[in-house]
Amino acid sequence: MAQNVFSSCSIPEPEEIKKNLLTSAEVICATSLDNDSSMRVGVCYRPKSVSGEEMLKSIQDIAMTLETCERCLKHQTSVNHIVSSNTSPCFSKCDECFQSKSVCAACKENGQVSHIPSLRACDRSLEEGVNCKRFPALSVITDCEECNKKTLSELHSMTEEETLPPELSLLVHLYQMWFILERVFM
């Protein structure tokens, strides 16, 4: 009986194994600007080969999730205490403000002080008349693996061409300098 079960199973192709086998756990940390405080905020489990496009989408999702304000985070649905930007009700974007790079009259009347979505109070907090407490994602720092190089190159291009999503307009992309120095000197 057992021999029949094993003989009917197909042997996966090496590329399929490479694509689906999780080989790394990347820890995401949020760090204060003065580098005084740091906190782990997530872990991404990845297979051996990850494309630059997949990494770019992951970085965008993580940054937008981290920018969810405290009030919206409390009301957000989670699965096993995991939240995502896909289910976040935390929005504050005005196309008119963002295009003109200044706060329009309607937004000023509502109490907005910035045209940059990451620095604006979310709609829910404005409606409820409470302070909107959020942390803008300001930088992405990665190692120099090939997929990360492609990702940061794409982020750089999107920034120069002004095609980066408005919610990520403050995002700066950097390499881990010690890693670059290690590659050069060793």
HELIX and SHEET records of a PDB file:
HELIX    1   1 ALA A    2  SER A    8  1                                   7    
HELIX    2   2 PRO A   14  ASN A   20  1                                   7    
HELIX    3   3 GLY A   52  LEU A   66  1                                  15    
HELIX    4   4 GLU A   70  HIS A   75  1                                   6    
HELIX    5   5 SER A   85  THR A   87  5                                   3    
HELIX    6   6 ASP A   95  SER A  100  1                                   6    
HELIX    7   7 ALA A  105  ASN A  110  1                                   6    
HELIX    8   8 PRO A  117  LEU A  119  5                                   3    
HELIX    9   9 ASP A  123  GLU A  128  1                                   6    
HELIX   10  10 GLU A  146  GLU A  160  1                                  15    
HELIX   11  11 PRO A  166  LEU A  168  5                                   3    
HELIX   12  12 MET A  177  PHE A  185  1                                   9    
SHEET    1   A 2 LEU A  22  THR A  31  0                                        
SHEET    2   A 2 SER A  38  PRO A  47 -1                                        
SHEET    1   B 2 SER A 139  THR A 142  0                                        
SHEET    2   B 2 VAL A 172  TYR A 175  1                                        
END                                                                             
